Amino acid sequence: MKTRKLRDLEVSAIGYGCMGLSMGYGAAPDKAESIRLLRHAYDIGYTFFDTAERYAMGANEMLIGEALEGIRNNVVLATKFLIEKSDIGDYSRENLFRHIKGKLEGSLGRLRTDHVELYYQHRVNKDIPVEDIAWVMGELIREGKIRGWGQSQATAEEIKRAHAVTPLTAVQSEYSIMERQFEADVIPVCEALHIGFVPFSPLANGFLSGKINADTTFKGIDARRVITRFDKDNIKANQPLLDLLHQFAQTKNATPAQISLAWMLHKKDFIVPIPGSRHRERIHENFVASDIVLTQEEFTAIETALSTVQIHGNRSDEDLAKLRTLTAD
Ligand SMILES: NC(=O)c1ccc[n+]([C@@H]2O[C@H](COP(=O)([O-])OP(=O)(O)OC[C@H]3O[C@@H](n4cnc5c(N)ncnc54)[C@H](OP(=O)(O)O)[C@@H]3O)[C@@H](O)[C@H]2O)c1
């Protein structure tokens, strides 16, 4: 099994994003099946599991706590907190500490553990100084309740300021062949400061698997109904990208999903993607992508080919907010 380091945290080179087991991509598997999938992920070598208090209002953490009972100490657990303005009276450090510690205690209870290795701020609040959050994280590290901390979708500036107070273990942000905005500054800053980078949606919500086409329909509370890269016209317009991935996949006896993951693993050794799937064979397909090693020549050929392709649509928090207006049928 290949491992990587997120600062001083050793994890499997590919982690398992658990969100879809509880929400986000239409009907979730039942609890027994989800537990089987999580155990399967562990059995084949995943040692890095990603969740958040927010995923199905804690239900995802509860699922993971139950599934990993007995093997918890063999894995690295990452969860996240989100500060909603309405939840908290004032933003003094003491109040922030009390509030975030309360959230963490809730997560630890659901996860059936006394600590997590990685605790991310799910979104950086623009009205709270990042230094204050970093200070709170330092206190929680000193108490032994978290081993390290991270930010999600943070800017390079926010990363530098927070890191100066309490060093960050990892930054988790959207990154894939279809979404490369953080290549410009965030990934270089992570490299310079020895912070791990954890791409979420590394398969662009499954699009890069090549298993979705303009005839695919999404039902219920499924993010792909509001993410613009899944608009029918955009799916068609993005076909040249899939053609290219299929072509490289063929030469490596791999799948488009595996080439997409191998591409980012080749980029930097501190990048650890966390694809998520609710299918046994895909969980395996994604995991063994770390065995597909691209030569420098192959990587350059992919980069050159990608530079000729235009990407249509994206995933934004604003579009995802529209999910609330969808019905579950
Ligand atoms: N920090 C944040 O704000 C944030 C935001 C989003 C996600 N996350 C975290 O990042 C994790 C990964 O994000 P994501 O779930 O969007 O990642 P993703 O792997 O890009 O997309 C997941 C989707 O792709 C499909 N898929 C995955 N592997 C596949 C394969 N080999 N072949 C075909 N389809 C495949 C899955 O469908 P099936 O399940 O049907 O296979 C699912 O619908 C989440 O689970 C969550 O832990 C964090």
Ligand as a Chemical Component Dictionary entry (heavy atoms), coordinates in Angstrom:
data_LIG
# 
_chem_comp.id                   LIG 
_chem_comp.type                 NON-POLYMER 
_chem_comp.pdbx_formal_charge   0 
_chem_comp.three_letter_code    LIG 
# 
loop_
_chem_comp_atom.comp_id 
_chem_comp_atom.atom_id 
_chem_comp_atom.alt_atom_id 
_chem_comp_atom.type_symbol 
_chem_comp_atom.charge 
_chem_comp_atom.model_Cartn_x 
_chem_comp_atom.model_Cartn_y 
_chem_comp_atom.model_Cartn_z 
_chem_comp_atom.pdbx_ordinal 
LIG N1  N1  N 0  -14.479 20.347 1.840   1  
LIG C1  C1  C 0  -15.558 20.423 1.088   2  
LIG O1  O1  O 0  -16.208 21.464 0.977   3  
LIG C2  C2  C 0  -16.011 19.194 0.363   4  
LIG C3  C3  C 0  -16.929 19.286 -0.704  5  
LIG C4  C4  C 0  -17.304 18.119 -1.361  6  
LIG C5  C5  C 0  -16.784 16.912 -0.971  7  
LIG N2  N2  N 1  -15.898 16.840 0.080   8  
LIG C6  C6  C 0  -15.312 15.568 0.510   9  
LIG O2  O2  O 0  -14.625 15.031 -0.605  10 
LIG C7  C7  C 0  -15.102 13.718 -0.863  11 
LIG C8  C8  C 0  -15.030 13.458 -2.327  12 
LIG O3  O3  O 0  -15.838 14.376 -3.050  13 
LIG P1  P1  P 0  -16.819 13.812 -4.121  14 
LIG O4  O4  O 0  -17.652 12.730 -3.495  15 
LIG O5  O5  O -1 -17.493 14.939 -4.786  16 
LIG O6  O6  O 0  -15.712 13.153 -5.104  17 
LIG P2  P2  P 0  -15.751 12.487 -6.522  18 
LIG O7  O7  O 0  -15.106 11.154 -6.357  19 
LIG O8  O8  O 0  -15.181 13.442 -7.507  20 
LIG O9  O9  O 0  -17.276 12.318 -6.900  21 
LIG C9  C9  C 0  -18.086 11.348 -6.332  22 
LIG C10 C10 C 0  -19.076 10.900 -7.397  23 
LIG O10 O10 O 0  -18.344 10.235 -8.431  24 
LIG C11 C11 C 0  -18.791 8.916  -8.585  25 
LIG N3  N3  N 0  -17.600 8.064  -8.691  26 
LIG C12 C12 C 0  -16.527 7.986  -7.851  27 
LIG N4  N4  N 0  -15.629 7.112  -8.308  28 
LIG C13 C13 C 0  -16.118 6.622  -9.468  29 
LIG C14 C14 C 0  -15.651 5.681  -10.419 30 
LIG N5  N5  N 0  -14.482 5.058  -10.281 31 
LIG N6  N6  N 0  -16.433 5.412  -11.505 32 
LIG C15 C15 C 0  -17.624 6.041  -11.679 33 
LIG N7  N7  N 0  -18.119 6.951  -10.818 34 
LIG C16 C16 C 0  -17.374 7.231  -9.716  35 
LIG C17 C17 C 0  -19.611 8.583  -7.367  36 
LIG O11 O11 O 0  -20.703 7.779  -7.752  37 
LIG P3  P3  P 0  -21.023 6.370  -7.056  38 
LIG O12 O12 O 0  -21.089 6.624  -5.592  39 
LIG O13 O13 O 0  -22.353 6.023  -7.645  40 
LIG O14 O14 O 0  -19.924 5.456  -7.464  41 
LIG C18 C18 C 0  -20.106 9.950  -6.877  42 
LIG O15 O15 O 0  -21.331 10.269 -7.491  43 
LIG C19 C19 C 0  -16.499 13.693 -0.274  44 
LIG O16 O16 O 0  -16.930 12.373 -0.013  45 
LIG C20 C20 C 0  -16.312 14.521 0.971   46 
LIG O17 O17 O 0  -15.758 13.721 2.003   47 
LIG C21 C21 C 0  -15.504 17.973 0.723   48 
# 
loop_
_chem_comp_bond.comp_id 
_chem_comp_bond.atom_id_1 
_chem_comp_bond.atom_id_2 
_chem_comp_bond.value_order 
_chem_comp_bond.pdbx_ordinal 
LIG N1  C1  SING 1  
LIG C1  O1  DOUB 2  
LIG C1  C2  SING 3  
LIG C2  C3  SING 4  
LIG C2  C21 DOUB 5  
LIG C3  C4  DOUB 6  
LIG C4  C5  SING 7  
LIG C5  N2  DOUB 8  
LIG N2  C6  SING 9  
LIG N2  C21 SING 10 
LIG C6  O2  SING 11 
LIG C6  C20 SING 12 
LIG O2  C7  SING 13 
LIG C7  C8  SING 14 
LIG C7  C19 SING 15 
LIG C8  O3  SING 16 
LIG O3  P1  SING 17 
LIG P1  O4  DOUB 18 
LIG P1  O5  SING 19 
LIG P1  O6  SING 20 
LIG O6  P2  SING 21 
LIG P2  O7  DOUB 22 
LIG P2  O8  SING 23 
LIG P2  O9  SING 24 
LIG O9  C9  SING 25 
LIG C9  C10 SING 26 
LIG C10 O10 SING 27 
LIG C10 C18 SING 28 
LIG O10 C11 SING 29 
LIG C11 N3  SING 30 
LIG C11 C17 SING 31 
LIG N3  C12 SING 32 
LIG N3  C16 SING 33 
LIG C12 N4  DOUB 34 
LIG N4  C13 SING 35 
LIG C13 C14 SING 36 
LIG C13 C16 DOUB 37 
LIG C14 N5  SING 38 
LIG C14 N6  DOUB 39 
LIG N6  C15 SING 40 
LIG C15 N7  DOUB 41 
LIG N7  C16 SING 42 
LIG C17 O11 SING 43 
LIG C17 C18 SING 44 
LIG O11 P3  SING 45 
LIG P3  O12 DOUB 46 
LIG P3  O13 SING 47 
LIG P3  O14 SING 48 
LIG C18 O15 SING 49 
LIG C19 O16 SING 50 
LIG C19 C20 SING 51 
LIG C20 O17 SING 52 
# 
